[in-house]
Amino acid sequence: MIQIFPFSFTSLYVAILVKFHLIKNKIYLRINLTQRFVPFKTHKLTIYFIIKKKFLKSDKLNFYLSDLRAHSDNAKIIIIGENIDYEELYKKHYHVFGIVDRTHKHSLNYLRKEIQFYLDGLLGTLKSR
């Protein structure tokens, strides 16, 4: 299960990149992709992409993170955004799997490379060269 939220242009772009990655690696039938926030209590791999934009306040981000951790300690959370408060994430022990900080790198190519890097690591789709 892969979830991408809240809805924005960036989340739509991330969803397209993830879907393309799943199709390219022929695993699209085994993984469900949604664009809404519904935390699952499961032992299967669940990846959450949280898009941190200017309209997403820190308290809403904290709500998402604490709710996800309350449902599953094994959930892999990746935050994509700008001006991320690393100190707050560390102090509250949210155990975020990865952060794509776009404060200084706004290119879509950078975002694509970072998403592919995380998906290759989590889904084991990295091809040996």
C-alpha positions as CSV (number, residue, x, y, z in Angstrom):
1,M,0.0,0.0,0.0
2,I,1.3,3.4,-1.0
3,Q,-0.5,6.6,0.1
4,I,0.2,10.1,-1.0
5,F,-1.4,13.1,0.7
6,P,-2.6,15.9,1.0
7,F,-3.7,16.5,-2.6
8,S,-1.7,19.1,-4.5
9,F,0.1,19.4,-7.8
10,T,3.2,17.9,-6.2
11,S,1.2,14.9,-4.9
12,L,-0.2,14.3,-8.3
13,Y,3.3,14.4,-9.8
14,V,4.5,12.0,-7.1
15,A,1.6,9.6,-7.8
16,I,2.5,9.6,-11.5
17,L,6.1,8.9,-10.7
18,V,5.3,6.1,-8.3
19,K,2.8,4.5,-10.7
20,F,5.4,4.6,-13.5
21,H,8.0,3.1,-11.2
22,L,5.6,0.2,-10.3
23,I,4.7,-0.4,-13.9
24,K,8.3,-0.3,-15.1
25,N,9.3,-2.9,-12.4
26,K,6.1,-5.0,-13.1
27,I,4.8,-4.9,-9.5
28,Y,1.8,-2.6,-10.1
29,L,-0.7,-5.4,-9.5
30,R,0.7,-6.2,-6.0
31,I,0.6,-2.7,-4.6
32,N,-2.4,-0.4,-4.1
33,L,-1.8,3.4,-4.7
34,T,-4.2,6.0,-3.1
35,Q,-4.1,9.7,-2.7
36,R,-5.8,10.1,0.6
37,F,-5.0,9.8,4.3
38,V,-6.3,6.5,5.7
39,P,-3.8,4.9,8.2
40,F,-3.8,1.1,8.2
41,K,-2.9,-1.2,11.0
42,T,-1.1,-4.0,9.1
43,H,2.1,-6.0,9.0
44,K,2.5,-5.5,5.3
45,L,4.8,-2.8,3.9
46,T,3.0,0.5,3.8
47,I,4.6,3.6,2.4
48,Y,3.3,7.1,3.1
49,F,4.4,10.2,1.2
50,I,3.4,13.3,3.0
51,I,3.6,16.5,0.9
52,K,4.6,19.5,3.1
53,K,3.7,22.7,1.3
54,K,3.1,26.2,2.7
55,F,-0.6,25.4,3.4
56,L,0.2,22.4,5.5
57,K,0.9,23.7,9.0
58,S,3.2,22.0,11.4
59,D,0.4,20.9,13.7
60,K,-1.4,19.2,10.8
61,L,1.9,17.5,9.9
62,N,2.4,16.4,13.5
63,F,-1.2,15.0,13.5
64,Y,-0.4,12.9,10.4
65,L,2.8,11.6,11.9
66,S,1.5,10.8,15.3
67,D,-1.6,9.1,13.9
68,L,0.5,7.0,11.5
69,R,2.8,6.0,14.3
70,A,-0.2,5.1,16.5
71,H,-1.5,2.7,13.9
72,S,1.8,1.2,12.8
73,D,5.4,1.3,14.0
74,N,6.5,-0.4,10.7
75,A,5.0,2.3,8.3
76,K,7.6,3.9,6.1
77,I,7.0,7.7,6.1
78,I,8.7,10.0,3.5
79,I,8.2,13.7,3.8
80,I,8.5,15.8,0.7
81,G,8.5,19.5,1.1
82,E,10.1,22.8,2.0
83,N,11.2,24.4,5.3
84,I,10.9,21.1,7.3
85,D,11.6,21.4,11.0
86,Y,14.1,18.7,11.6
87,E,14.5,19.5,15.2
88,E,10.8,19.0,15.9
89,L,10.9,15.6,14.1
90,Y,13.9,14.5,16.1
91,K,12.5,15.7,19.5
92,K,9.1,13.9,19.0
93,H,10.7,10.7,17.8
94,Y,8.5,10.2,14.7
95,H,11.0,7.8,13.0
96,V,10.6,9.2,9.5
97,F,12.1,6.9,6.9
98,G,13.2,9.8,4.6
99,I,12.9,13.4,3.8
100,V,13.1,15.1,0.4
101,D,13.9,18.7,1.2
102,R,13.0,20.9,-1.7
103,T,14.0,24.2,0.0
104,H,16.9,24.8,-2.4
105,K,16.2,22.3,-5.1
106,H,12.9,22.8,-6.8
107,S,13.5,20.9,-10.0
108,L,11.1,18.0,-10.9
109,N,14.1,16.0,-12.0
110,Y,15.6,16.1,-8.5
111,L,12.2,15.0,-7.0
112,R,12.0,12.1,-9.5
113,K,15.5,10.9,-8.6
114,E,14.8,11.0,-4.9
115,I,11.5,9.2,-5.2
116,Q,13.1,6.5,-7.3
117,F,15.9,6.1,-4.8
118,Y,13.5,5.6,-1.9
119,L,11.2,3.2,-3.9
120,D,14.2,1.1,-5.1
121,G,15.3,0.8,-1.5
122,L,11.9,0.0,0.0
123,L,10.6,-2.3,-2.8
124,G,13.8,-3.9,-3.7
125,T,13.6,-2.9,-7.4
126,L,17.2,-1.8,-7.8
127,K,18.7,-3.5,-10.8
128,S,22.3,-4.7,-10.5
129,R,24.5,-3.1,-13.2
